[in-house]
Structures are given as C-alpha cells and as structure tokens.
Amino acid sequence: MSTALEVAQTVTDPELPMLTLADLGVLRDVRTEHGQVVVEITPTYSGCPAMGTMRADLVHALHRAGFADVDVRTVLSPPWSTDWISDEGRRKLAAGGIAPPGPAPRHTGPIPLSLGPTRRTATCPVCGSADTEELSEFSGTACKALRRCRSCREPFEHVKEI
C-alpha cells in the first residue's frame, strides 16, 4: 500500500498536466492527524481557479488509495513562488513545449510600482534560442505568457516568474 504522501505526489496539475502538484511546488505537506490525512497546498496566485480541481483531485486520489478521511487545506504563507518548481518540473515544462520560468524577482522592502510593460525573457523550448518576443502577457492561463521565437518562428507559452 502506498503512503498518503506517495499518492498525493502523483496528482497532476489541471492546467499543466505534465506536472504533478509536487513538481509545481504547490503540494506543501501531507501528514496524518488523529487518523485523518491532512494535505496542504498553496495557490500559485490569489484567486487561482484551479484550486478547487486540485483539491478534488487530491481527495479522489487518496480515497481511491484507501484513505477515507481526507482534509485538503489551503496555506497562503509563505506565498508560492516559481522558484518552488522542481528541476524535474522545469524539465517537464520544456519537454512539453512550455518555457520554464527564470528566477523569481527578489524584492526587499516596498515593491516599486511600474506602469510600463513587464520585460521578461525566455528561451525557446523548441530550438533553444534566447531571441524571443512576447506576443501577449497572458496565454491559456494567467500565469503564462504567449511568446514567439524569432529564430525558428514557433509560438510557445512561458510560465511567468512570480
């Protein structure tokens, strides 16, 4: 029989199905409290519409594995960062044609307000060129941008650094 942690680590992200919730870094903790499996997850951003599906998928997977009493809790602190995506998760994103994020921006003190466009860079997951352009700040989900490679001309999505 698998442990609750082993089962939870197999659940995939509903928006990036090539990644598990563990790969994505949103699976924070799995433990047993008084016979109940407690799972903690952190949203990638406030209002993430995938949280309900993540929660339901975790409950269903654990129930199928024989864990009858499951509580999935949302943990907001510390907030999720793209730095939490595992190396394996970054490899899976690139293999799936999605550019993984670079390092998350580091801020100390107040975050400066910038009203201009955000300048991000991404390497093309198809040909490896760094000569890419952003076509849209938003793509299939709010956490991804739509980009195009100037070298091979292929469009691709890029997980934005948070």
Secondary structure, DSSP 8 states (H G I E B T S, - for coil): ---HHHHHTT-B-SSSTTSBHHHHT-EEEEEEETTEEEEEE--SSTT-TTHHHHHHHHHHHHHHTT---EEEEE--SS---GGGS-HHHHHHHHHTTEE---------SS-----S--------TTT--S-EEEEES--SSTTEEEEEETTT--EEEEE---
